Amino acid sequence: MTASLLLHFGEPFLYLLGIGYGLGRFVGELDGMPYFTFLASGFIAWSAMNVASM
C-alpha cells in the first residue's frame, strides 16, 4: 500500500520535473508566469485523481 501510494505521488512529480524544467527552458512564460508554475497545478490535480482512483 505504501509503495503504491508513493508511486502515485512520485510519478507526477518526476513528470513535472522532466517536462517543467526540460520543456520549460524552450517555452519560457505563459501569461506572465513560468511554465513550471503553469504545469504544477495540473500535475497536482492529476496526482490527486490518481490517488483517489486507487
Jmol script that loads the backbone (N, CA, C; Angstrom):
load data "model"
ATOM      1  N   MET A   1       0.827  -1.194   0.000  1.00  0.00           N
ATOM      2  CA  MET A   1       0.000   0.000   0.000  1.00  0.00           C
ATOM      3  C   MET A   1       0.865   1.249   0.000  1.00  0.00           C
ATOM      4  N   THR A   2       1.893   1.292   0.844  1.00  0.00           N
ATOM      5  CA  THR A   2       2.755   2.469   0.922  1.00  0.00           C
ATOM      6  C   THR A   2       3.528   2.667  -0.377  1.00  0.00           C
ATOM      7  N   ALA A   3       4.008   1.583  -0.957  1.00  0.00           N
ATOM      8  CA  ALA A   3       4.746   1.687  -2.214  1.00  0.00           C
ATOM      9  C   ALA A   3       3.840   2.179  -3.332  1.00  0.00           C
ATOM     10  N   SER A   4       2.609   1.708  -3.353  1.00  0.00           N
ATOM     11  CA  SER A   4       1.660   2.145  -4.366  1.00  0.00           C
ATOM     12  C   SER A   4       1.335   3.627  -4.211  1.00  0.00           C
ATOM     13  N   LEU A   5       1.151   4.055  -2.983  1.00  0.00           N
ATOM     14  CA  LEU A   5       0.856   5.464  -2.725  1.00  0.00           C
ATOM     15  C   LEU A   5       2.039   6.340  -3.115  1.00  0.00           C
ATOM     16  N   LEU A   6       3.234   5.889  -2.800  1.00  0.00           N
ATOM     17  CA  LEU A   6       4.439   6.628  -3.163  1.00  0.00           C
ATOM     18  C   LEU A   6       4.580   6.715  -4.678  1.00  0.00           C
ATOM     19  N   LEU A   7       4.263   5.637  -5.366  1.00  0.00           N
ATOM     20  CA  LEU A   7       4.333   5.630  -6.821  1.00  0.00           C
ATOM     21  C   LEU A   7       3.328   6.604  -7.422  1.00  0.00           C
ATOM     22  N   HIS A   8       2.118   6.643  -6.873  1.00  0.00           N
ATOM     23  CA  HIS A   8       1.091   7.533  -7.411  1.00  0.00           C
ATOM     24  C   HIS A   8       1.434   9.004  -7.196  1.00  0.00           C
ATOM     25  N   PHE A   9       2.156   9.330  -6.138  1.00  0.00           N
ATOM     26  CA  PHE A   9       2.591  10.707  -5.929  1.00  0.00           C
ATOM     27  C   PHE A   9       3.926  10.981  -6.615  1.00  0.00           C
ATOM     28  N   GLY A  10       4.775   9.982  -6.708  1.00  0.00           N
ATOM     29  CA  GLY A  10       6.106  10.167  -7.271  1.00  0.00           C
ATOM     30  C   GLY A  10       6.131  10.305  -8.779  1.00  0.00           C
ATOM     31  N   GLU A  11       5.273   9.569  -9.470  1.00  0.00           N
ATOM     32  CA  GLU A  11       5.268   9.620 -10.928  1.00  0.00           C
ATOM     33  C   GLU A  11       4.928  11.013 -11.455  1.00  0.00           C
ATOM     34  N   PRO A  12       3.860  11.654 -10.989  1.00  0.00           N
ATOM     35  CA  PRO A  12       3.595  13.020 -11.472  1.00  0.00           C
ATOM     36  C   PRO A  12       4.715  14.001 -11.129  1.00  0.00           C
ATOM     37  N   PHE A  13       5.357  13.799  -9.983  1.00  0.00           N
ATOM     38  CA  PHE A  13       6.458  14.676  -9.598  1.00  0.00           C
ATOM     39  C   PHE A  13       7.623  14.549 -10.575  1.00  0.00           C
ATOM     40  N   LEU A  14       7.927  13.331 -10.990  1.00  0.00           N
ATOM     41  CA  LEU A  14       9.005  13.128 -11.957  1.00  0.00           C
ATOM     42  C   LEU A  14       8.646  13.715 -13.319  1.00  0.00           C
ATOM     43  N   TYR A  15       7.392  13.552 -13.733  1.00  0.00           N
ATOM     44  CA  TYR A  15       6.947  14.172 -14.977  1.00  0.00           C
ATOM     45  C   TYR A  15       7.046  15.694 -14.881  1.00  0.00           C
ATOM     46  N   LEU A  16       6.650  16.241 -13.742  1.00  0.00           N
ATOM     47  CA  LEU A  16       6.704  17.687 -13.550  1.00  0.00           C
ATOM     48  C   LEU A  16       8.133  18.194 -13.657  1.00  0.00           C
ATOM     49  N   LEU A  17       9.064  17.493 -13.047  1.00  0.00           N
ATOM     50  CA  LEU A  17      10.466  17.906 -13.146  1.00  0.00           C
ATOM     51  C   LEU A  17      10.973  17.805 -14.583  1.00  0.00           C
ATOM     52  N   GLY A  18      10.671  16.692 -15.224  1.00  0.00           N
ATOM     53  CA  GLY A  18      11.160  16.488 -16.584  1.00  0.00           C
ATOM     54  C   GLY A  18      10.563  17.448 -17.590  1.00  0.00           C
ATOM     55  N   ILE A  19       9.263  17.564 -17.572  1.00  0.00           N
ATOM     56  CA  ILE A  19       8.590  18.432 -18.535  1.00  0.00           C
ATOM     57  C   ILE A  19       8.701  19.892 -18.119  1.00  0.00           C
ATOM     58  N   GLY A  20       8.530  20.155 -16.834  1.00  0.00           N
ATOM     59  CA  GLY A  20       8.555  21.536 -16.351  1.00  0.00           C
ATOM     60  C   GLY A  20       9.884  22.220 -16.573  1.00  0.00           C
ATOM     61  N   TYR A  21      10.958  21.555 -16.206  1.00  0.00           N
ATOM     62  CA  TYR A  21      12.274  22.167 -16.387  1.00  0.00           C
ATOM     63  C   TYR A  21      12.840  21.905 -17.778  1.00  0.00           C
ATOM     64  N   GLY A  22      12.623  20.719 -18.304  1.00  0.00           N
ATOM     65  CA  GLY A  22      13.164  20.388 -19.621  1.00  0.00           C
ATOM     66  C   GLY A  22      12.519  21.183 -20.735  1.00  0.00           C
ATOM     67  N   LEU A  23      11.218  21.097 -20.836  1.00  0.00           N
ATOM     68  CA  LEU A  23      10.486  21.820 -21.869  1.00  0.00           C
ATOM     69  C   LEU A  23      10.335  23.294 -21.516  1.00  0.00           C
ATOM     70  N   GLY A  24      10.321  23.587 -20.224  1.00  0.00           N
ATOM     71  CA  GLY A  24      10.170  24.971 -19.774  1.00  0.00           C
ATOM     72  C   GLY A  24      11.290  25.882 -20.236  1.00  0.00           C
ATOM     73  N   ARG A  25      12.460  25.331 -20.477  1.00  0.00           N
ATOM     74  CA  ARG A  25      13.566  26.153 -20.985  1.00  0.00           C
ATOM     75  C   ARG A  25      13.260  26.682 -22.378  1.00  0.00           C
ATOM     76  N   PHE A  26      12.470  25.943 -23.147  1.00  0.00           N
ATOM     77  CA  PHE A  26      12.149  26.364 -24.505  1.00  0.00           C
ATOM     78  C   PHE A  26      10.868  27.194 -24.567  1.00  0.00           C
ATOM     79  N   VAL A  27       9.934  26.952 -23.656  1.00  0.00           N
ATOM     80  CA  VAL A  27       8.645  27.641 -23.690  1.00  0.00           C
ATOM     81  C   VAL A  27       8.742  29.029 -23.074  1.00  0.00           C
ATOM     82  N   GLY A  28       9.415  29.153 -21.948  1.00  0.00           N
ATOM     83  CA  GLY A  28       9.524  30.457 -21.283  1.00  0.00           C
ATOM     84  C   GLY A  28       8.345  30.709 -20.366  1.00  0.00           C
ATOM     85  N   GLU A  29       7.611  31.796 -20.619  1.00  0.00           N
ATOM     86  CA  GLU A  29       6.494  32.173 -19.751  1.00  0.00           C
ATOM     87  C   GLU A  29       5.171  32.111 -20.506  1.00  0.00           C
ATOM     88  N   LEU A  30       4.108  31.840 -19.762  1.00  0.00           N
ATOM     89  CA  LEU A  30       2.744  31.848 -20.285  1.00  0.00           C
ATOM     90  C   LEU A  30       1.930  32.826 -19.448  1.00  0.00           C
ATOM     91  N   ASP A  31       1.441  33.869 -20.063  1.00  0.00           N
ATOM     92  CA  ASP A  31       0.660  34.902 -19.371  1.00  0.00           C
ATOM     93  C   ASP A  31       1.381  35.438 -18.144  1.00  0.00           C
ATOM     94  N   GLY A  32       2.682  35.617 -18.240  1.00  0.00           N
ATOM     95  CA  GLY A  32       3.457  36.204 -17.159  1.00  0.00           C
ATOM     96  C   GLY A  32       3.886  35.257 -16.056  1.00  0.00           C
ATOM     97  N   MET A  33       3.592  33.977 -16.172  1.00  0.00           N
ATOM     98  CA  MET A  33       4.033  33.019 -15.149  1.00  0.00           C
ATOM     99  C   MET A  33       4.940  31.983 -15.790  1.00  0.00           C
ATOM    100  N   PRO A  34       5.916  31.497 -15.030  1.00  0.00           N
ATOM    101  CA  PRO A  34       6.819  30.478 -15.579  1.00  0.00           C
ATOM    102  C   PRO A  34       6.061  29.209 -15.967  1.00  0.00           C
ATOM    103  N   TYR A  35       6.571  28.522 -16.972  1.00  0.00           N
ATOM    104  CA  TYR A  35       5.935  27.303 -17.469  1.00  0.00           C
ATOM    105  C   TYR A  35       5.834  26.243 -16.384  1.00  0.00           C
ATOM    106  N   PHE A  36       6.853  26.146 -15.524  1.00  0.00           N
ATOM    107  CA  PHE A  36       6.845  25.178 -14.426  1.00  0.00           C
ATOM    108  C   PHE A  36       5.658  25.431 -13.503  1.00  0.00           C
ATOM    109  N   THR A  37       5.389  26.675 -13.168  1.00  0.00           N
ATOM    110  CA  THR A  37       4.254  27.026 -12.309  1.00  0.00           C
ATOM    111  C   THR A  37       2.935  26.715 -13.003  1.00  0.00           C
ATOM    112  N   PHE A  38       2.869  26.972 -14.302  1.00  0.00           N
ATOM    113  CA  PHE A  38       1.675  26.675 -15.084  1.00  0.00           C
ATOM    114  C   PHE A  38       1.357  25.178 -15.052  1.00  0.00           C
ATOM    115  N   LEU A  39       2.386  24.347 -15.176  1.00  0.00           N
ATOM    116  CA  LEU A  39       2.182  22.895 -15.172  1.00  0.00           C
ATOM    117  C   LEU A  39       1.894  22.331 -13.785  1.00  0.00           C
ATOM    118  N   ALA A  40       2.432  22.961 -12.757  1.00  0.00           N
ATOM    119  CA  ALA A  40       2.340  22.407 -11.400  1.00  0.00           C
ATOM    120  C   ALA A  40       0.898  22.186 -10.963  1.00  0.00           C
ATOM    121  N   SER A  41       0.010  23.136 -11.251  1.00  0.00           N
ATOM    122  CA  SER A  41      -1.387  22.971 -10.822  1.00  0.00           C
ATOM    123  C   SER A  41      -2.043  21.773 -11.500  1.00  0.00           C
ATOM    124  N   GLY A  42      -1.759  21.565 -12.759  1.00  0.00           N
ATOM    125  CA  GLY A  42      -2.310  20.414 -13.463  1.00  0.00           C
ATOM    126  C   GLY A  42      -1.774  19.091 -12.947  1.00  0.00           C
ATOM    127  N   PHE A  43      -0.500  19.047 -12.638  1.00  0.00           N
ATOM    128  CA  PHE A  43       0.091  17.817 -12.124  1.00  0.00           C
ATOM    129  C   PHE A  43      -0.369  17.517 -10.700  1.00  0.00           C
ATOM    130  N   ILE A  44      -0.638  18.535  -9.913  1.00  0.00           N
ATOM    131  CA  ILE A  44      -1.191  18.309  -8.571  1.00  0.00           C
ATOM    132  C   ILE A  44      -2.582  17.699  -8.683  1.00  0.00           C
ATOM    133  N   ALA A  45      -3.405  18.224  -9.586  1.00  0.00           N
ATOM    134  CA  ALA A  45      -4.743  17.664  -9.797  1.00  0.00           C
ATOM    135  C   ALA A  45      -4.653  16.235 -10.331  1.00  0.00           C
ATOM    136  N   TRP A  46      -3.740  15.985 -11.249  1.00  0.00           N
ATOM    137  CA  TRP A  46      -3.556  14.645 -11.805  1.00  0.00           C
ATOM    138  C   TRP A  46      -3.160  13.661 -10.708  1.00  0.00           C
ATOM    139  N   SER A  47      -2.262  14.078  -9.838  1.00  0.00           N
ATOM    140  CA  SER A  47      -1.826  13.218  -8.738  1.00  0.00           C
ATOM    141  C   SER A  47      -2.982  12.906  -7.798  1.00  0.00           C
ATOM    142  N   ALA A  48      -3.788  13.907  -7.484  1.00  0.00           N
ATOM    143  CA  ALA A  48      -4.937  13.689  -6.601  1.00  0.00           C
ATOM    144  C   ALA A  48      -5.934  12.716  -7.223  1.00  0.00           C
ATOM    145  N   MET A  49      -6.171  12.840  -8.517  1.00  0.00           N
ATOM    146  CA  MET A  49      -7.098  11.918  -9.179  1.00  0.00           C
ATOM    147  C   MET A  49      -6.539  10.499  -9.223  1.00  0.00           C
ATOM    148  N   ASN A  50      -5.226  10.365  -9.406  1.00  0.00           N
ATOM    149  CA  ASN A  50      -4.610   9.033  -9.402  1.00  0.00           C
ATOM    150  C   ASN A  50      -4.752   8.363  -8.046  1.00  0.00           C
ATOM    151  N   VAL A  51      -4.510   9.104  -6.984  1.00  0.00           N
ATOM    152  CA  VAL A  51      -4.603   8.537  -5.639  1.00  0.00           C
ATOM    153  C   VAL A  51      -6.054   8.210  -5.300  1.00  0.00           C
ATOM    154  N   ALA A  52      -6.979   9.060  -5.721  1.00  0.00           N
ATOM    155  CA  ALA A  52      -8.392   8.823  -5.426  1.00  0.00           C
ATOM    156  C   ALA A  52      -8.933   7.598  -6.157  1.00  0.00           C
ATOM    157  N   SER A  53      -8.338   7.259  -7.281  1.00  0.00           N
ATOM    158  CA  SER A  53      -8.844   6.124  -8.056  1.00  0.00           C
ATOM    159  C   SER A  53      -8.238   4.793  -7.633  1.00  0.00           C
ATOM    160  N   MET A  54      -7.411   4.796  -6.585  1.00  0.00           N
ATOM    161  CA  MET A  54      -6.781   3.553  -6.126  1.00  0.00           C
ATOM    162  C   MET A  54      -7.803   2.605  -5.560  1.00  0.00           C
TER     163      MET A  54
END
end "model"
wireframe off; spacefill off
backbone 0.3
color backbone group
